[in-house]
Amino acid sequence: MLSKVYLLLYNCCLACGWSIVLYQAILELATAQNPTYVYERCQVALKISQTLALLEIFHAVVGLVRSSPFTTFVQVQSRLVVLWLVLDPVSEVHGYSNVPMMIIAWCVAEIVRYWYYALSLVDKVPYFLTWCRYSFFTFLYPIGVSGELLTIFSILPMVTATGMFSLALPNKWNFSFNYPIFLMIYMMGYVPYLPKLYMHMLKQRSKMLGKAAVEGEKKSN
């Protein structure tokens, strides 16, 4: 019972957090009409909401939810890498149009997801929310992933020129690290995993929408 209350509070808080991010992003676009300041406007709420997603890995590991710990880790870490290692330290990319596109796609996906999880805990999920949960990904997923890849790709010339986060030999640790190469390898890691995850979500869509429709008919009768 206590775990259910905790998960309910967690999902409601994250749904509200991402709603704040979305509100701030849209407000900035509507008033300033300049993508440069979208990240600056919503970065605090964005950092808090996205970083708290680390708890989802813990939830999966200890069995609070039925999600795969590995799948959860892959999904969470990809955004954290983009947020903390790409977007935040390189302010030059904040004005690129792919950044607000990516942030808004993240927001809509997460607002729907967290409200779906919250209402599932009390068995009060309306059909339209189930439909949104298992339909919006068909376009939000490509938009979000495209935004992430474009953002990573955009900083490559800058981090190459400045040597940001890179470590050259010789040094006292006798270890070298090339951040641009790491980013390029990281981008390549999207290739084998994303199609598999997308196809899995399509299968889940057919399963969950069919199940929700049947349950809706039973309740109406």
C-alpha positions as CSV (number, residue, x, y, z in Angstrom):
1,M,0.0,0.0,0.0
2,L,2.8,2.4,0.9
3,S,4.6,1.7,-2.3
4,K,1.4,2.4,-4.3
5,V,1.0,5.8,-2.5
6,Y,4.7,6.6,-3.2
7,L,4.4,5.8,-6.9
8,L,1.1,7.8,-7.2
9,L,2.8,10.8,-5.7
10,Y,5.9,10.3,-7.8
11,N,4.0,10.1,-11.1
12,C,1.7,13.0,-10.2
13,C,4.7,15.2,-9.3
14,L,6.5,14.4,-12.5
15,A,3.4,15.0,-14.6
16,C,3.1,18.4,-13.0
17,G,6.8,19.1,-13.4
18,W,6.7,18.3,-17.1
19,S,3.6,20.5,-17.4
20,I,5.5,23.4,-16.0
21,V,8.3,22.8,-18.5
22,L,5.8,22.7,-21.4
23,Y,4.1,25.9,-20.2
24,Q,7.3,27.8,-19.9
25,A,8.6,26.6,-23.3
26,I,5.3,27.5,-25.1
27,L,5.1,30.8,-23.2
28,E,8.6,31.7,-24.3
29,L,8.0,30.8,-27.9
30,A,4.7,32.7,-27.9
31,T,6.0,35.9,-26.4
32,A,9.7,36.1,-27.5
33,Q,9.2,34.0,-30.7
34,N,12.9,33.1,-30.4
35,P,14.0,29.6,-29.7
36,T,17.2,30.8,-28.2
37,Y,15.6,31.5,-24.8
38,V,13.4,28.5,-24.5
39,Y,16.0,26.4,-22.8
40,E,17.0,29.2,-20.5
41,R,13.4,29.8,-19.5
42,C,12.5,26.2,-18.6
43,Q,15.9,24.7,-17.7
44,V,15.4,24.5,-13.9
45,A,12.1,22.6,-14.2
46,L,13.5,20.5,-17.0
47,K,16.6,19.5,-15.1
48,I,14.6,18.6,-12.0
49,S,12.0,16.6,-13.9
50,Q,14.4,14.8,-16.1
51,T,16.9,14.0,-13.4
52,L,14.2,12.6,-11.1
53,A,13.6,10.0,-13.8
54,L,16.7,8.3,-12.4
55,L,14.4,6.9,-9.7
56,E,12.6,4.9,-12.4
57,I,15.7,2.7,-12.7
58,F,15.6,2.1,-9.0
59,H,11.9,1.4,-9.2
60,A,12.5,-1.3,-11.8
61,V,15.5,-2.8,-10.0
62,V,13.7,-3.3,-6.7
63,G,10.5,-4.5,-8.3
64,L,8.2,-1.5,-7.6
65,V,7.2,-1.6,-11.2
66,R,7.3,-4.4,-13.8
67,S,9.6,-2.5,-16.3
68,S,12.9,-4.0,-17.4
69,P,15.8,-2.3,-15.5
70,F,17.9,-2.3,-18.6
71,T,15.3,-0.8,-20.9
72,T,14.5,1.8,-18.3
73,F,18.2,2.6,-18.0
74,V,18.7,3.0,-21.7
75,Q,15.6,5.3,-22.0
76,V,16.5,7.5,-19.0
77,Q,20.3,7.8,-19.7
78,S,19.9,9.0,-23.3
79,R,18.0,12.1,-22.2
80,L,20.3,12.7,-19.3
81,V,23.3,12.6,-21.6
82,V,21.7,15.1,-24.0
83,L,20.6,17.3,-21.1
84,W,23.7,17.4,-18.9
85,L,26.6,16.6,-21.3
86,V,25.4,18.2,-24.5
87,L,22.7,20.8,-24.1
88,D,23.6,22.4,-20.8
89,P,27.3,23.0,-21.2
90,V,27.2,24.2,-24.8
91,S,25.0,27.3,-24.8
92,E,25.7,28.0,-28.5
93,V,23.2,25.2,-29.5
94,H,20.3,26.7,-27.4
95,G,19.1,28.8,-30.3
96,Y,18.9,25.9,-32.8
97,S,15.3,25.1,-33.7
98,N,15.7,21.4,-32.9
99,V,16.1,22.2,-29.2
100,P,12.6,23.6,-28.5
101,M,11.2,20.9,-30.8
102,M,12.9,18.2,-28.7
103,I,11.9,19.8,-25.4
104,I,8.3,20.0,-26.4
105,A,8.2,16.5,-27.7
106,W,9.7,15.3,-24.4
107,C,7.1,17.3,-22.4
108,V,4.0,16.0,-24.2
109,A,5.3,12.4,-24.1
110,E,6.1,12.6,-20.4
111,I,2.9,14.4,-19.3
112,V,0.8,11.7,-21.0
113,R,3.0,8.9,-19.7
114,Y,3.1,10.0,-16.1
115,W,-0.7,10.7,-15.9
116,Y,-1.3,7.3,-17.4
117,Y,0.9,5.6,-14.8
118,A,-0.7,7.7,-12.0
119,L,-4.3,6.9,-13.0
120,S,-3.4,3.2,-13.6
121,L,-2.5,2.9,-10.0
122,V,-6.1,3.8,-9.0
123,D,-7.6,2.0,-11.9
124,K,-9.1,5.2,-13.4
125,V,-7.5,5.5,-16.8
126,P,-9.9,6.9,-19.4
127,Y,-9.7,5.4,-22.9
128,F,-8.6,8.7,-24.5
129,L,-5.5,8.7,-22.2
130,T,-4.7,5.1,-23.1
131,W,-5.1,6.1,-26.7
132,C,-2.8,9.1,-26.3
133,R,-0.2,7.0,-24.4
134,Y,0.0,4.4,-27.1
135,S,-0.5,6.6,-30.1
136,F,1.4,9.8,-29.5
137,F,4.7,8.0,-29.5
138,T,4.3,7.3,-33.3
139,F,5.3,10.9,-34.0
140,L,6.7,12.2,-30.7
141,Y,9.4,9.4,-30.6
142,P,10.8,10.3,-34.0
143,I,10.7,14.1,-33.2
144,G,12.4,13.6,-29.9
145,V,15.1,11.3,-31.1
146,S,15.7,13.5,-34.2
147,G,16.1,16.5,-31.8
148,E,18.5,14.6,-29.6
149,L,20.7,13.4,-32.5
150,L,20.7,16.9,-34.1
151,T,21.6,18.5,-30.8
152,I,24.5,16.1,-30.3
153,F,25.7,16.5,-33.9
154,S,25.5,20.3,-33.6
155,I,28.0,20.5,-30.8
156,L,30.7,18.4,-32.4
157,P,32.5,21.3,-34.1
158,M,32.5,23.3,-30.9
159,V,33.7,20.5,-28.6
160,T,36.3,19.5,-31.1
161,A,37.7,23.1,-31.3
162,T,37.6,23.7,-27.6
163,G,38.6,20.3,-26.3
164,M,35.7,20.3,-23.9
165,F,35.6,17.2,-21.6
166,S,38.5,15.7,-23.5
167,L,41.7,14.6,-21.8
168,A,44.9,14.3,-23.8
169,L,48.1,12.5,-22.9
170,P,50.4,12.9,-21.1
171,N,48.7,13.3,-17.8
172,K,49.1,11.9,-14.3
173,W,46.4,9.3,-14.8
174,N,48.0,8.0,-18.1
175,F,44.5,8.0,-19.6
176,S,43.1,9.8,-22.6
177,F,39.5,10.6,-23.5
178,N,38.2,12.2,-26.7
179,Y,34.8,13.6,-26.2
180,P,33.8,14.2,-29.8
181,I,34.6,10.6,-30.6
182,F,32.6,9.5,-27.6
183,L,29.6,11.5,-28.9
184,M,29.9,10.0,-32.4
185,I,30.0,6.5,-31.0
186,Y,27.1,7.3,-28.7
187,M,25.1,8.5,-31.7
188,M,25.8,5.2,-33.5
189,G,24.4,3.4,-30.5
190,Y,20.9,4.8,-31.4
191,V,20.9,2.8,-34.7
192,P,20.4,-0.8,-33.4
193,Y,18.2,0.0,-30.5
194,L,15.7,2.5,-31.7
195,P,14.0,0.5,-34.4
196,K,13.6,-2.4,-32.0
197,L,12.0,-0.2,-29.4
198,Y,9.7,1.4,-31.9
199,M,8.5,-1.9,-33.2
200,H,7.9,-3.1,-29.6
201,M,5.8,0.0,-28.9
202,L,3.7,-0.6,-32.0
203,K,3.0,-4.2,-30.8
204,Q,2.1,-2.8,-27.4
205,R,-0.2,-0.2,-29.0
206,S,-2.3,-3.0,-30.7
207,K,-2.4,-5.0,-27.5
208,M,-3.2,-2.2,-25.1
209,L,-5.8,-0.3,-27.2
210,G,-7.6,-3.6,-28.0
211,K,-7.7,-4.4,-24.3
212,A,-8.8,-0.9,-23.3
213,A,-11.6,-1.0,-25.9
214,V,-12.9,-4.3,-24.5
215,E,-12.8,-3.1,-21.0
216,G,-14.6,0.1,-22.0
217,E,-17.4,-1.9,-23.6
218,K,-17.8,-4.0,-20.4
219,K,-18.1,-0.9,-18.2
220,S,-20.7,0.7,-20.5
221,N,-22.7,-2.5,-20.4
